[in-house]
Amino acid sequence: MFVQDSIVDVRGLYKSYLDGTEQVRVLSDLSFSIAHGQSMALMGPSGSGKSTLINILSGIESADDGDIRLFGESAAKKDTDWWSGLRGTRIATVFQNDNLMPTLSLGDNIRLRAQLAGRTKVAVEHWLTTLGLATLGHRFPDQVSGGQRQRAAMAMAFAMLPGLLLADEPTASLDGATARQVADALFHHQHETGCPMLLSTHDPALAARCDFTLVLSSLGAQ
């Protein structure tokens, strides 16, 4: 049974991959829900399906079986246009590696992403300042550090004003101090806006900052 008023509601999700001639199951009978204002950490060893689950929730991959409701609407039998619309306007994803366009400045990357989401009034300077990039908006991605690029990618996600934030190992490639800065910005925004968040991480300290944790194994969830 779906949970009323949840933003994300997953029931009985299954996903397998073909490895040679062998069918390998990564998600098995997975069920959970996330409501407005909640954050959920997604943990588990490599290969347990963390990135797969995020890809399914953003429509990049499809599940083998199970039911998904997003923003109160069933995802069953939805076409690629429906999923593209969600990714473009309501679901923001922050990946381990930034997805900045190298030919645009940091500020223009933020502006373009927000405009594609239909945000006609884009407070680029606000988001640059919020992420500690106030003096770097004119610079291009190859002119700043990896941590600064990751913060710019987060600013792009925030500027969309999304209804759901998916974060796939957003601090994994960063040094300790930079990872803490990025995590602090991520949770500050989530708490301030109430945007529900699913955070994939290997870091127990980062997971502990979420409202609850889902641990995946090769056989599903614990």
ZADO-1210 file (C-alpha; in nm, 4 decimals, padded with zeros to 6 digits):
<atoms>
<atom x="00.0000" y="00.0000" z="00.0000" code="MET" pos="1"/>
<atom x="00.1329" y="00.3428" z="-00.0920" code="PHE" pos="2"/>
<atom x="00.1971" y="00.5988" z="00.1817" code="VAL" pos="3"/>
<atom x="-00.0290" y="00.9010" z="00.1545" code="GLN" pos="4"/>
<atom x="00.1383" y="01.2393" z="00.0936" code="ASP" pos="5"/>
<atom x="00.4797" y="01.0884" z="00.0207" code="SER" pos="6"/>
<atom x="00.6954" y="01.2433" z="-00.2513" code="ILE" pos="7"/>
<atom x="00.8684" y="00.9123" z="-00.3280" code="VAL" pos="8"/>
<atom x="00.6889" y="00.5832" z="-00.2691" code="ASP" pos="9"/>
<atom x="00.8454" y="00.2558" z="-00.3841" code="VAL" pos="10"/>
<atom x="00.6767" y="-00.0827" z="-00.3407" code="ARG" pos="11"/>
<atom x="00.8213" y="-00.4249" z="-00.4244" code="GLY" pos="12"/>
<atom x="01.0969" y="-00.3037" z="-00.6569" code="LEU" pos="13"/>
<atom x="01.3128" y="-00.5601" z="-00.8379" code="TYR" pos="14"/>
<atom x="01.6092" y="-00.5109" z="-01.0697" code="LYS" pos="15"/>
<atom x="01.8510" y="-00.7616" z="-01.2233" code="SER" pos="16"/>
<atom x="02.1356" y="-00.7451" z="-01.4728" code="TYR" pos="17"/>
<atom x="02.2644" y="-01.0063" z="-01.7126" code="LEU" pos="18"/>
<atom x="02.6300" y="-01.0883" z="-01.6387" code="ASP" pos="19"/>
<atom x="02.7295" y="-01.3129" z="-01.9246" code="GLY" pos="20"/>
<atom x="02.4710" y="-01.5884" z="-01.9041" code="THR" pos="21"/>
<atom x="02.3952" y="-01.5316" z="-01.5354" code="GLU" pos="22"/>
<atom x="02.1117" y="-01.3139" z="-01.4068" code="GLN" pos="23"/>
<atom x="02.2391" y="-01.1067" z="-01.1136" code="VAL" pos="24"/>
<atom x="01.9785" y="-00.9437" z="-00.8909" code="ARG" pos="25"/>
<atom x="02.0762" y="-00.6105" z="-00.7317" code="VAL" pos="26"/>
<atom x="01.7399" y="-00.4942" z="-00.5947" code="LEU" pos="27"/>
<atom x="01.4906" y="-00.7368" z="-00.4454" code="SER" pos="28"/>
<atom x="01.1450" y="-00.6549" z="-00.3073" code="ASP" pos="29"/>
<atom x="01.2559" y="-00.3044" z="-00.2105" code="LEU" pos="30"/>
<atom x="00.9981" y="-00.0762" z="-00.0477" code="SER" pos="31"/>
<atom x="01.0317" y="00.2667" z="00.1134" code="PHE" pos="32"/>
<atom x="00.8834" y="00.6152" z="00.1106" code="SER" pos="33"/>
<atom x="01.0160" y="00.9693" z="00.1533" code="ILE" pos="34"/>
<atom x="00.7914" y="01.2573" z="00.2524" code="ALA" pos="35"/>
<atom x="00.8395" y="01.6314" z="00.2123" code="HIS" pos="36"/>
<atom x="01.1155" y="01.7535" z="00.4432" code="GLY" pos="37"/>
<atom x="01.2706" y="01.4094" z="00.4907" code="GLN" pos="38"/>
<atom x="01.6166" y="01.2890" z="00.3949" code="SER" pos="39"/>
<atom x="01.7132" y="00.9255" z="00.3474" code="MET" pos="40"/>
<atom x="02.0650" y="00.7867" z="00.3300" code="ALA" pos="41"/>
<atom x="02.1284" y="00.4976" z="00.0950" code="LEU" pos="42"/>
<atom x="02.4161" y="00.2737" z="00.2009" code="MET" pos="43"/>
<atom x="02.5638" y="-00.0574" z="00.0928" code="GLY" pos="44"/>
<atom x="02.8721" y="-00.2087" z="-00.0689" code="PRO" pos="45"/>
<atom x="02.9696" y="-00.1414" z="-00.4278" code="SER" pos="46"/>
<atom x="02.7393" y="-00.3333" z="-00.6579" code="GLY" pos="47"/>
<atom x="02.4482" y="-00.3334" z="-00.4134" code="SER" pos="48"/>
<atom x="02.2362" y="-00.1141" z="-00.6404" code="GLY" pos="49"/>
<atom x="02.2673" y="00.2366" z="-00.4931" code="LYS" pos="50"/>
<atom x="02.3330" y="00.4116" z="-00.8240" code="SER" pos="51"/>
<atom x="02.0855" y="00.1796" z="-00.9964" code="THR" pos="52"/>
<atom x="01.8097" y="00.2875" z="-00.7599" code="LEU" pos="53"/>
<atom x="01.8861" y="00.6551" z="-00.8195" code="ILE" pos="54"/>
<atom x="01.8828" y="00.5945" z="-01.1942" code="ASN" pos="55"/>
<atom x="01.5453" y="00.4203" z="-01.1684" code="ILE" pos="56"/>
<atom x="01.3973" y="00.7053" z="-00.9656" code="LEU" pos="57"/>
<atom x="01.5142" y="00.9535" z="-01.2293" code="SER" pos="58"/>
<atom x="01.3905" y="00.7427" z="-01.5200" code="GLY" pos="59"/>
<atom x="01.7359" y="00.6678" z="-01.6636" code="ILE" pos="60"/>
<atom x="01.6850" y="00.2957" z="-01.6010" code="GLU" pos="61"/>
<atom x="01.3682" y="00.0902" z="-01.5622" code="SER" pos="62"/>
<atom x="01.2862" y="-00.1635" z="-01.2926" code="ALA" pos="63"/>
<atom x="01.2019" y="-00.5251" z="-01.3720" code="ASP" pos="64"/>
<atom x="00.9023" y="-00.5208" z="-01.1390" code="ASP" pos="65"/>
<atom x="00.7453" y="-00.3108" z="-00.8666" code="GLY" pos="66"/>
<atom x="00.5508" y="00.0128" z="-00.8283" code="ASP" pos="67"/>
<atom x="00.6806" y="00.3691" z="-00.8025" code="ILE" pos="68"/>
<atom x="00.4872" y="00.6848" z="-00.7257" code="ARG" pos="69"/>
<atom x="00.6530" y="01.0244" z="-00.7590" code="LEU" pos="70"/>
<atom x="00.4776" y="01.3405" z="-00.6426" code="PHE" pos="71"/>
<atom x="00.1622" y="01.1348" z="-00.5962" code="GLY" pos="72"/>
<atom x="00.1564" y="01.0041" z="-00.9536" code="GLU" pos="73"/>
<atom x="00.2206" y="00.6472" z="-01.0635" code="SER" pos="74"/>
<atom x="00.5248" y="00.6016" z="-01.2855" code="ALA" pos="75"/>
<atom x="00.3774" y="00.2879" z="-01.4400" code="ALA" pos="76"/>
<atom x="00.3741" y="00.2928" z="-01.8203" code="LYS" pos="77"/>
<atom x="00.5038" y="00.6505" z="-01.8356" code="LYS" pos="78"/>
<atom x="00.6926" y="00.7391" z="-02.1533" code="ASP" pos="79"/>
<atom x="01.0326" y="00.9025" z="-02.1913" code="THR" pos="80"/>
<atom x="00.8771" y="01.2485" z="-02.2267" code="ASP" pos="81"/>
<atom x="00.7195" y="01.2177" z="-01.8810" code="TRP" pos="82"/>
<atom x="01.0505" y="01.1173" z="-01.7252" code="TRP" pos="83"/>
<atom x="01.2400" y="01.3870" z="-01.9155" code="SER" pos="84"/>
<atom x="00.9935" y="01.6418" z="-01.7854" code="GLY" pos="85"/>
<atom x="01.0530" y="01.5334" z="-01.4260" code="LEU" pos="86"/>
<atom x="01.4314" y="01.5416" z="-01.4665" code="ARG" pos="87"/>
<atom x="01.4110" y="01.8798" z="-01.6301" code="GLY" pos="88"/>
<atom x="01.1883" y="02.0545" z="-01.3780" code="THR" pos="89"/>
<atom x="01.1211" y="01.8596" z="-01.0568" code="ARG" pos="90"/>
<atom x="01.4014" y="01.6083" z="-00.9933" code="ILE" pos="91"/>
<atom x="01.7575" y="01.7349" z="-00.9484" code="ALA" pos="92"/>
<atom x="02.0501" y="01.4927" z="-00.9347" code="THR" pos="93"/>
<atom x="02.3974" y="01.5639" z="-00.7986" code="VAL" pos="94"/>
<atom x="02.6496" y="01.3063" z="-00.9161" code="PHE" pos="95"/>
<atom x="02.9918" y="01.2076" z="-00.7840" code="GLN" pos="96"/>
<atom x="03.1475" y="01.3923" z="-01.0759" code="ASN" pos="97"/>
<atom x="03.0186" y="01.7349" z="-01.1745" code="ASP" pos="98"/>
<atom x="02.8154" y="01.7665" z="-01.4936" code="ASN" pos="99"/>
<atom x="02.9131" y="02.1211" z="-01.5836" code="LEU" pos="100"/>
<atom x="02.9309" y="02.2351" z="-01.9449" code="MET" pos="101"/>
<atom x="03.2996" y="02.3202" z="-02.0030" code="PRO" pos="102"/>
<atom x="03.2270" y="02.6012" z="-02.2489" code="THR" pos="103"/>
<atom x="03.0146" y="02.7971" z="-01.9984" code="LEU" pos="104"/>
<atom x="03.1222" y="02.9852" z="-01.6883" code="SER" pos="105"/>
<atom x="03.0079" y="02.8602" z="-01.3494" code="LEU" pos="106"/>
<atom x="02.7467" y="03.1350" z="-01.3369" code="GLY" pos="107"/>
<atom x="02.6163" y="03.0583" z="-01.6845" code="ASP" pos="108"/>
<atom x="02.5968" y="02.6872" z="-01.6019" code="ASN" pos="109"/>
<atom x="02.3719" y="02.7718" z="-01.3074" code="ILE" pos="110"/>
<atom x="02.1637" y="03.0170" z="-01.5107" code="ARG" pos="111"/>
<atom x="02.1112" y="02.7736" z="-01.7982" code="LEU" pos="112"/>
<atom x="02.0068" y="02.4844" z="-01.5724" code="ARG" pos="113"/>
<atom x="01.7553" y="02.7001" z="-01.3893" code="ALA" pos="114"/>
<atom x="01.6114" y="02.8400" z="-01.7109" code="GLN" pos="115"/>
<atom x="01.5732" y="02.4908" z="-01.8561" code="LEU" pos="116"/>
<atom x="01.3689" y="02.4093" z="-01.5447" code="ALA" pos="117"/>
<atom x="01.1415" y="02.7023" z="-01.6223" code="GLY" pos="118"/>
<atom x="01.2843" y="02.9375" z="-01.3597" code="ARG" pos="119"/>
<atom x="01.2767" y="03.2666" z="-01.5491" code="THR" pos="120"/>
<atom x="01.4141" y="03.4712" z="-01.2584" code="LYS" pos="121"/>
<atom x="01.7452" y="03.3115" z="-01.1653" code="VAL" pos="122"/>
<atom x="01.9309" y="03.4397" z="-00.8586" code="ALA" pos="123"/>
<atom x="02.2714" y="03.3267" z="-00.9855" code="VAL" pos="124"/>
<atom x="02.4688" y="03.5434" z="-00.7423" code="GLU" pos="125"/>
<atom x="02.2643" y="03.4113" z="-00.4516" code="HIS" pos="126"/>
<atom x="02.3451" y="03.0513" z="-00.5368" code="TRP" pos="127"/>
<atom x="02.7125" y="03.1283" z="-00.5998" code="LEU" pos="128"/>
<atom x="02.7337" y="03.2988" z="-00.2605" code="THR" pos="129"/>
<atom x="02.5399" y="03.0215" z="-00.0871" code="THR" pos="130"/>
<atom x="02.7892" y="02.7647" z="-00.2149" code="LEU" pos="131"/>
<atom x="03.0968" y="02.9767" z="-00.1372" code="GLY" pos="132"/>
<atom x="03.1635" y="03.0687" z="-00.5005" code="LEU" pos="133"/>
<atom x="03.0781" y="03.4395" z="-00.4899" code="ALA" pos="134"/>
<atom x="03.3949" y="03.5530" z="-00.6692" code="THR" pos="135"/>
<atom x="03.4140" y="03.2616" z="-00.9146" code="LEU" pos="136"/>
<atom x="03.0999" y="03.2969" z="-01.1253" code="GLY" pos="137"/>
<atom x="03.2950" y="03.4251" z="-01.4271" code="HIS" pos="138"/>
<atom x="03.5401" y="03.1365" z="-01.4261" code="ARG" pos="139"/>
<atom x="03.5117" y="02.8253" z="-01.6406" code="PHE" pos="140"/>
<atom x="03.5094" y="02.4723" z="-01.4954" code="PRO" pos="141"/>
<atom x="03.8715" y="02.4041" z="-01.5905" code="ASP" pos="142"/>
<atom x="03.9774" y="02.7188" z="-01.4025" code="GLN" pos="143"/>
<atom x="03.8574" y="02.6050" z="-01.0596" code="VAL" pos="144"/>
<atom x="03.9221" y="02.3121" z="-00.8256" code="SER" pos="145"/>
<atom x="03.7310" y="01.9865" z="-00.8166" code="GLY" pos="146"/>
<atom x="03.5571" y="02.0873" z="-00.4955" code="GLY" pos="147"/>
<atom x="03.4523" y="02.4190" z="-00.6463" code="GLN" pos="148"/>
<atom x="03.3151" y="02.2419" z="-00.9522" code="ARG" pos="149"/>
<atom x="03.1146" y="02.0091" z="-00.7302" code="GLN" pos="150"/>
<atom x="02.9717" y="02.3037" z="-00.5382" code="ARG" pos="151"/>
<atom x="02.8791" y="02.4677" z="-00.8690" code="ALA" pos="152"/>
<atom x="02.7010" y="02.1466" z="-00.9704" code="ALA" pos="153"/>
<atom x="02.5073" y="02.1609" z="-00.6441" code="MET" pos="154"/>
<atom x="02.4204" y="02.5257" z="-00.7127" code="ALA" pos="155"/>
<atom x="02.2798" y="02.4143" z="-01.0477" code="MET" pos="156"/>
<atom x="02.0605" y="02.1595" z="-00.8706" code="ALA" pos="157"/>
<atom x="01.9454" y="02.4072" z="-00.6057" code="PHE" pos="158"/>
<atom x="01.8670" y="02.6769" z="-00.8649" code="ALA" pos="159"/>
<atom x="01.6136" y="02.4421" z="-01.0244" code="MET" pos="160"/>
<atom x="01.4079" y="02.4690" z="-00.7029" code="LEU" pos="161"/>
<atom x="01.3368" y="02.0958" z="-00.7367" code="PRO" pos="162"/>
<atom x="01.0743" y="01.8901" z="-00.5597" code="GLY" pos="163"/>
<atom x="01.3175" y="01.6002" z="-00.5089" code="LEU" pos="164"/>
<atom x="01.6950" y="01.5940" z="-00.4718" code="LEU" pos="165"/>
<atom x="01.8927" y="01.2800" z="-00.5588" code="LEU" pos="166"/>
<atom x="02.2593" y="01.2822" z="-00.4560" code="ALA" pos="167"/>
<atom x="02.4804" y="00.9961" z="-00.5754" code="ASP" pos="168"/>
<atom x="02.8056" y="00.9891" z="-00.3731" code="GLU" pos="169"/>
<atom x="02.8415" y="01.3696" z="-00.4036" code="PRO" pos="170"/>
<atom x="03.1489" y="01.3879" z="-00.1755" code="THR" pos="171"/>
<atom x="03.3267" y="01.0646" z="-00.2689" code="ALA" pos="172"/>
<atom x="03.5929" y="01.2239" z="-00.4920" code="SER" pos="173"/>
<atom x="03.6681" y="01.5169" z="-00.2575" code="LEU" pos="174"/>
<atom x="03.9239" y="01.5659" z="00.0193" code="ASP" pos="175"/>
<atom x="03.8022" y="01.5695" z="00.3778" code="GLY" pos="176"/>
<atom x="03.7692" y="01.9456" z="00.4292" code="ALA" pos="177"/>
<atom x="03.6040" y="02.0035" z="00.0917" code="THR" pos="178"/>
<atom x="03.3706" y="01.7070" z="00.1429" code="ALA" pos="179"/>
<atom x="03.2520" y="01.8584" z="00.4713" code="ARG" pos="180"/>
<atom x="03.1862" y="02.1936" z="00.3028" code="GLN" pos="181"/>
<atom x="02.9857" y="02.0288" z="00.0267" code="VAL" pos="182"/>
<atom x="02.7905" y="01.8152" z="00.2754" code="ALA" pos="183"/>
<atom x="02.7166" y="02.1177" z="00.4948" code="ASP" pos="184"/>
<atom x="02.5797" y="02.3086" z="00.1943" code="ALA" pos="185"/>
<atom x="02.3720" y="02.0095" z="00.0866" code="LEU" pos="186"/>
<atom x="02.2066" y="01.9590" z="00.4255" code="PHE" pos="187"/>
<atom x="02.1621" y="02.3305" z="00.4884" code="HIS" pos="188"/>
<atom x="01.9689" y="02.3647" z="00.1641" code="HIS" pos="189"/>
<atom x="01.7640" y="02.0522" z="00.2344" code="GLN" pos="190"/>
<atom x="01.6693" y="02.1734" z="00.5821" code="HIS" pos="191"/>
<atom x="01.5942" y="02.5267" z="00.4669" code="GLU" pos="192"/>
<atom x="01.3710" y="02.4277" z="00.1758" code="THR" pos="193"/>
<atom x="01.2234" y="02.1002" z="00.2992" code="GLY" pos="194"/>
<atom x="01.3118" y="01.9402" z="-00.0338" code="CYS" pos="195"/>
<atom x="01.3105" y="01.5611" z="00.0186" code="PRO" pos="196"/>
<atom x="01.6497" y="01.4036" z="-00.0488" code="MET" pos="197"/>
<atom x="01.7857" y="01.0575" z="-00.1233" code="LEU" pos="198"/>
<atom x="02.1612" y="01.0505" z="-00.0549" code="LEU" pos="199"/>
<atom x="02.3799" y="00.7610" z="-00.1642" code="SER" pos="200"/>
<atom x="02.6973" y="00.7401" z="00.0445" code="THR" pos="201"/>
<atom x="02.9606" y="00.5087" z="00.1918" code="HIS" pos="202"/>
<atom x="03.0241" y="00.7537" z="00.4772" code="ASP" pos="203"/>
<atom x="02.8447" y="00.6589" z="00.8046" code="PRO" pos="204"/>
<atom x="02.8898" y="01.0118" z="00.9419" code="ALA" pos="205"/>
<atom x="02.7177" y="01.1576" z="00.6371" code="LEU" pos="206"/>
<atom x="02.4394" y="00.8998" z="00.6568" code="ALA" pos="207"/>
<atom x="02.3848" y="00.9836" z="01.0241" code="ALA" pos="208"/>
<atom x="02.2864" y="01.3370" z="00.9254" code="ARG" pos="209"/>
<atom x="01.9846" y="01.2011" z="00.7359" code="CYS" pos="210"/>
<atom x="01.6492" y="01.1271" z="00.8968" code="ASP" pos="211"/>
<atom x="01.6780" y="00.7549" z="00.8267" code="PHE" pos="212"/>
<atom x="01.8984" y="00.5066" z="00.6429" code="THR" pos="213"/>
<atom x="01.8262" y="00.2281" z="00.3965" code="LEU" pos="214"/>
<atom x="02.1024" y="-00.0332" z="00.3700" code="VAL" pos="215"/>
<atom x="02.1196" y="-00.2247" z="00.0446" code="LEU" pos="216"/>
<atom x="02.2794" y="-00.5635" z="-00.0087" code="SER" pos="217"/>
<atom x="02.2977" y="-00.7853" z="-00.3158" code="SER" pos="218"/>
<atom x="01.9695" y="-00.9377" z="-00.1963" code="LEU" pos="219"/>
<atom x="01.7734" y="-00.6146" z="-00.1529" code="GLY" pos="220"/>
<atom x="01.7520" y="-00.4060" z="00.1637" code="ALA" pos="221"/>
<atom x="01.8032" y="-00.4460" z="00.5376" code="GLN" pos="222"/>
</atoms>
